[in-house]
């Protein structure tokens, strides 16, 4: 009986050792998708600015939970999808910590983006990686705000407006004011970036003083009522000028335009050629019968021509 008991104890001891080793191995092997959760967030994202004056916030934790909100709405809570969680865990294990603090160069509707990422990896996130992470945060925030039912209608959240879009909109509005054509009937043909020769966008008149500095901006081609117009703007669309369209008129037609108050500038030459700059941005020429006849017409015009610019060569 004695040897048999000893053998039983030995067998039990060996079994316990094997179970202990197995348990140690299982405890030290993380399940797929596990990330060492920390008490603090792994990502904090903030965006503010834009024409709508919005501000957005997102705080994201390693376990996939997050809070999202705006300065004008209630905070929403949620959890990442399995695909989003897998992507986050990959980034956390690959990239080291970094922060982003960027403001775009726009003046009227500049947008600021701030992001803090607490990664555990050894790789340095590239610029493309950081842009991807910002897009990831924006996607989560947008989904959370749209899903969460606010008690009052949420303000529309929009991204920054591109400079060329601002320029095109400003040119269309200027053409509407100049011609009276409805805005929806003004068609945008093309927008192209340009560097203008001066502060007047290369369209200063003879009596106009223009800052001699290269001015970045856009050339905007528009069409309205079958007519084509070329507008020049500065970079943010706060200055709009239309390229002048040439034409020749009879003297009587020119007199009619002046007396109607449609002329903003007159240039006379000793050769009797008179150039009229019209309020719609076009330019026409005529021949006056006698030198200075155009100034007699302007005198008859009265108050309607009081702001007209006059020049002679």
Order of alpha helices (4+ residues) and beta strands (2+ residues): alpha-beta-beta-beta-beta-alpha-beta-beta-alpha-alpha-beta-beta-beta-beta-alpha-beta-beta-beta-alpha-beta
